[in-house]
Amino acid sequence: TMIKFILMVNKQGQTRLSSYYEWLSIEERGALEAEIIRKCLGRTERQCSFMEYRNYRVIYRRYASLFFIVGIDQKEENE
């Protein structure tokens, strides 16, 4: 599976760490982070921690006051 980005975000939605493994412009990164963070923080604990967004499969996990968010290629199959 190809990891495209990793984000670490606090509960207020502020990005604490971002690492991208494919080139995106600063504007694209900002827009992508804002939309994904808003979607992840808006989900309840009972909802699945997997979702599809644009051409990414997004997996997130809350640990203490941080959200760890990983974006992978949507076309990849999990074996």
Order of alpha helices (4+ residues) and beta strands (2+ residues): beta-beta-alpha-beta-beta-beta
